[in-house]
Amino acid sequence: MGVLGGLGRRFDAIVWQPEIERLHGPRRWLLVALRILITLIEDFRNGEITMRAMGLVYTTLVSLVPLLALAFSLLKAFGVDNALRPVLQRFLAPLGAGSGQIIDKIVDFVQNVQVGVLGAIGVVTLLYSVISLIQKVEAGCNYIWHVRKPRSIGRRVTEYISVLVAGPLIILAAASITATVGNNSTVSWLTSIEPFGAALYLTGHILPYILYSIGFTVLFKYIPNTRVRLLPALGGGVFSGVLWQTASLGFALFAKNAGNVNAIYSSFAILILLLIWLYVSWMILLLGCRVAFLLQHNERLTRGHYPPRLGAAERERLALLVTTLVADRFMQGGVPWTIPALAHTLRSAPDHVQDIADQLIAGGLFIEAGELDATLLPRRDIAEVRVSRVLDIVRAGEPAARAQPRDVMVAQTVDALTEEAEQAKRSIFRDRSLRDMALLLHDERESVDRRLPAQADAVHHATRRQQI
């Protein structure tokens, strides 16, 4: 036990003690990959992502036919409604030979859905079933990215409809490219010539990994309601694309040799396999989204709980830092601050900055402008907002959370002391406004700018004297 404990402590020291920001090259990326792998295992054991994947499985079963019905209707308008079956065959191929039964049933259901004769209530129900699936996927990605506000109703309608329109068009393009390549006489002729034959054979096996990686990259870039950089989205996309294609090959082998499942569940075995495959697919998507998040936010790759607990004094200090920066930027006429920019500048956890911003917004000091990476702007004249008001807002909690001791004498004694401390603190900030804080910051910056050239001249003259 002592040996294992020593190895565990040694492993933790190697993995978690180095600061990623100070590392470069292969060692940095190896350490990031190792920390991400450990974090994903802990997330899987935590159970939140697995529960969301299970919820998506249920929503998929409910929304699959309406989703395919709308896609089928759009594809039918382009005259390529036969592309539905090949797409289902590709997605359900890991289920083995029994997938043909499910594909036939789904196609029959979709063909029986007549969108034109459903009526207003039927169309609304159909759209709600489809939108609920997309919304649940967005909610899962927003949870992983710690996004607290979903898209607005207007953005949901426009962007979800764009997905429903663009999806069938992408399927159409993919089907056309596949058919063109498969029937092209030049490609068939090159296949019979070496080394082109081996290269094309290898390309045919690698191409699915590339296409799936691109597809997942696009999802991770645009589904979360926040600004996702391209490289983290690409990292998560490659992770999910490679894992999904590999899992499909492995699951096909599992389904082929699943004799026990067939013996126990008989004709229901294919449905059990379908549920398992849907669960695996959604888990791969959510884990890939988590990888993209961790690649963009390396500060989350720490041992223990994140973010660290913030004390009362640090909350007040962070609130003053945030309000001073926002007031200074507003007074200078610069680009307004966003939560990620503030967190990066202050080297603070984005969750802490977001909590402070939410309190200041609820207190009527700030407003949020925009939806994606909303900016913070003063709601009132910064010359009228007292620093003491900022502290009062940050320190205030829910009235119901205030302790009400049964011993009245205890409450009076403590309240008298705390009120005395509050009066002393208010006397310091009574006449100081946010504009005063911004002016102090501006004066300090000008003072530093004046000192730097003088220091540089002093160093230059000292160096010349040494040379002489």
N, C-alpha and C positions, 0 to 999 in steps of 0.2 A: 504493500500500500504506500509506503514511504517512497519507493522508487517511482511509482506511477505519479504520486503527487509532485515529486521533484521534476519529472519530465513535463507534467502539465504546467508547472510554473515557468519552466524554461521555455516551453512553447509559447505561452502567453507573453513572456518577455520579448521573444523574437518577433512575434506578430504584432503586438499592440503597443509596445513602448516607443518604437521609432515614430517620428513626426513625418507624415507623408509629404508635407510642404517642403521639407528640406532634402528629400530624396529626388534623384533624377535617373533617367534611363531605365534599363530593364529591371533593376531592383525595385524601383518605385511601382512599376506596373505589375510585377510579380506579387508585391505586398498588397496592392489594391485588389488584385484578383483573389488572393487568398482571404483577405478580409471580407470581400463580397460573398465568397462561397460560404464562409462561416456565418455571415449575417443571414443569408438565404436559408441555411439549415435552421437557425434560430427562429426565423420567421415562419418556417414550415411547422416547427414544433409549437410555436405560439398559437397557431390555429386561426388567426383572423383572415389571412389570405385564403386558407383552405375553405373556410365558411363562405367567403364571397364567391369562390369558384363553384361550390355546391349550389349557391343561389342562382348563379348564371346558368348552371345545368338545367334547373327547373324552368327558368325564364326562357331558355332556348327551346325546350320541349313545347312550351305554350306558344311561343312566337315564331317557330320555324316555318310552319305552313303559311301564316300571313306574310312573313318576310319573303318567302320564295314566291308567293302569289303575286306580290307587287313587282318583284324582279322579273317574274315570268311574263307579266303583262307588258312591262317595258321592253323586254327582249322580243316579245311577240310583235311589238310595233316596228322593230328593226328587222323582222323576218328571220330571226335566229333563235326561235324558242327551243330548238333542239339542243341548244348549248346547255340547258339545265341539267340533263342527265349526265353528260361527261363531267360537269363540275361536281355533282354529288358522288359520282363514281370515284373521283380523285380524292375527295375528302373522306369518304367512308371506306376506301380501299383497305385500311388496316383491319377492318372487321372480317376480312376474308370472303369466302364464297357466299356466306349468308347475307352479305350487304345488299345483294341484288333484290332480295325480298323487301328490305326497307326502302330502297330506292324506288321500286315499283309502287309501293304504297304512298310514298311522299309525292311522286309525280302524279298519281291518280288524284290525291287530295288537292294538289295545286291546280290541276286541270279542271276539277269540279268547282273551284272557286271562281265565280263570275263577278268580277269587280264591278262591272257595269250595271248589274241588277241587284246589288246589295242594298241600295237605298242609302240615305244620309246616315242613319244610325249604324248600319253595317260597315260603311266606309270609315266612319269615325272609330268604331271598335277595332277595325283592321289596322288603321294607322296607330291607334294607341298600343296595340300589341307589339307592333314593330318598333315604335319609338321607345317603349318601355325596355326593350332589350338593349338598344343603343344607349339609353340613359343609364342603365345598370352597369354597362361596361365603362361609361364615363365616370360613374360614381366610384367604381373600383379603382380606376386610375387616379382619380382625384384623392382618394383615401391614401394611396401609396405616395402621392406627391404632396400630401398635407395641404391640399387646396380646400379651403373652408367654404368658398362660395362657388356653386355650380354656374353654368352658363345661364344667362337670362332667358326668359321665355322666347323672346324674338330670335336670339341667336340659336336656340335649340331648334326652333321650327326651320329656320333657313339652312342651318348646317346639317341637320338630320335629313332634310329633304335632299340636300346636295349629295349626301352619302347614298341615299336610295337611288338617285339618278345616276351618280358616277359609278356605283357598283356594277350594275348591268353593263354599262359601257366598257368598263375594264374587263369584265368577263367576255364581252364580245371581241375586244381587241386580242385578248389572250387566246381565245378559240380560233380567231382568224390566223394569228401568227403560227399556232401549233399546226393548223391544217395546211398552211402554206409550206411550212418547213417539211412536214411529213410527206407531202405530195410533190415536192420539188425534185425534178429529175436530176438537177445538178448536185443536190445534196446526196441523193441516192448513188450517183456516180462516184462522188468523192469518198463515200463510205467504203467502196470496194477497193480503194487505193490506199496503201500504207505510205507514210504514217498518218495520213488524214483519217483513216478509218479508226485507228486507236484514239486519235485526238477527239474526233466527234463522239466516240463512245464514252470517253472520259468527260467530255463537256455535257453529254446527256445526263450523266450521274451528278455532276456538280451544279448544273443549272437550277434544279429545284431548290438547293440550298441558297443560291443567290437570289432567286425570285422570292422565296419566303422571307429571307432576311430583308429585302427591300420592302416587302409588304408590311412586316412588323415595324420597320423603321418609320414608315409613314404613319402608322397607327400611334406609335409612341411619341411622335413629333407633334401631332395635332389633336389627339383625344384629350389629354389632360388640359384643364382650363388654366394653364400657366404657360410661360415661355420656356420651351425646352430647346436646348442647343442641339445642333445637328450631330456632333460627335457622340454625346451620351445617348441620343436616340439611336444612332447607328450601332453603338456597342450593345444596347439592349436588343435591337433588331437582329443582329448577328447571333446573339445568344439564343433568342427564341426561334429564329429561323433554322439554325443548325439543330437545336434540341427538338423542334417539332418534326423535322424530316427524319431525324434519327429515331425519335420515339414512334413515328408511324411505321418504320421498318421493324422495330422491335415489337410493337403491338401486333403487327400482322403475323409475326412468328408466334407470339403468345396465343393469338386467336386461332391459329392453325393447329396448335397443340393443346388447346384447352378442352381436353376430353372430360375432365371432372366437371367443368361448368356445364357442358352439354348433357352430361349424365344427370346432374342435379336439377337443372332448370328446364331441360327438354326444349320445347319450342320457344320458351322465353329466354333462352341463352343469348340469342342475338340482341335482344333488348337490353339485357344486362351488360353485354359488351359495348353497346352503343352508349349507355350511361357512363361507363368507365372511360370510354374514349373522349366523350364530351368533357368530362371532369379533367382528364389529363390535358386536353387542348386549352381549356380555360386556365388551368394552373400554369401552363407554359407561358401564356400571354401575360398573366399577372406577375409572374416571376421575372419575365423579361422587362416589364415596366418598372419593377423594383430595381433591376440592374441599371436601367437608364437613370433612375433617380439617384442611386448611389454614386454613379459615375459623375453626375453633375454636382452632387453634394458630398464631397469626400469627407467633410467634417462629421458626417454621420457615422463614418467607419471608426467608431470608438468602442472600447470595452465598457460595458455598463449602460445605464440608462441615459438616453439622450432626449431632450436637452437636459443639462445639469440643473439642479434645483436653484432657483433664483431667490435670494433673500430679500427682505423688505427694503433694506438700504440700497441694494443694487437695483431694485425695481425703480426706486425714486431717481437714482443716478441715471439709469437708462432712459427714463422718461424725460429728464432734463436734456440729455444728449440728443434725443430724437427731436424734441421741440426746438432746441437751439439750431440744429441743422436745417430743419424745415423752415423756420423763420428766417435764417440767414439766406437760404437759397431763394426764398420768396422775395426778400428785400433786394437781393442782387439781380432779380429778374432772370435767374437761370432755369434750367430744366428741372421740373419738380422731382422730388425724391420718390422712389418706389421702395417697397419693403425689402426686396432682395438687395437693392443698392445700399440701403441703410445698414442692413445686416452685414454686408461685405465691408463697408467703410468702418463700422463700429467693431468689427470682428466679434459679433455677438450671434447667438443662435437665432435664426429667422423666426422660430416659434415665439421667443421672448419679444422680439421686435413687433411681431404681429399682435401679440396680446396687449402690449402697451398701446399700439396704434388703435386697436379696437376700443380700448377704454377711452382714449382721447377723442375718438370719433363719437362714441356714445355720450361723452360728456359735452359735446358741442364745440370742441376746439378745432377739430379737423374735419375735412370732408374727403371722400375718395372720388377721384375722377377717372373714368374709364373702367373697363372690366378686366382685360388681360394685363397683369402687372399694374394694377391701379396706382395712380400717383396720389400723394398726400398734399393737400393744400390747406392753408388756414381758413377757418370758417368766419372768423371775426378779425377785427383790426388787431394786429399783433402788439400795438402800443397800448391796447386796453386789457390784454390778457396778462394777469399777474402770475408770477412763478408759483406763488402759494396756491393759486387755483389749479395749476398743473399737478402739484403734489396732492392736493385734496382729491382730485379725480382718480389718481393712480392708487391712492391708499383706500379709497372707498370700496366697500364690498356690498354684498346683498344685505339689506336690513334684517332679513330673517336669519342670517348667519351670525348676527351679533349675540354674544353670550349674555344670558340673563341669570346671574347667580341667584340662588335662593337666599343666600346671606346678603342682605342689602348693604350691610356695613362694609363688606369686602368690595362690592361694586363701587361704593362711594369713595373708598380709600384709593382704589386703583384709578378710577376716573379722574379724581382730583390731580393725581400725579401726571397722568397722561395729558390732561388739559393744560397743565402748567408747561409741560414740554412742548406742546403744540403752540402755545402762545409765544414761547421763546423762538421757535422756528419761524412762525409767521412774522415776527418782528424783524427778522433778517431779510425776508423776501417781500415785505409788505409793499414797498414802493418800487420794486423791480419788475419790469414787464419782459415779455419775450423779445420785444424790439431792443430793449437794453441788453439782453443777452447776446443778440445778434450783433449789436454794435461793439460790445466787448470782444466778441470773436473777430470781428473785422479789424479792430484796432490791434489786437494781438498779432494777427497775420501781417499787418503792415509793419509792426515793430520787428517781427522776425525777418521780413523782407529787407528792412533797412540794416539789420545786424549782419545778415549773411554777406553782403558785399564788403562791409567793413572788416569782418573776420577774414575773408578771402584776401583782402589787401594786406592785412597784418601778417598773414602766413606768407604771402609773396615777398614782403619786405624782409621778413626774418630769414627766408631762404636765400635772398640775395646777399644779406649781410654775412651769412655763413659761407657763401661761395667766395665773397671778397676776402 
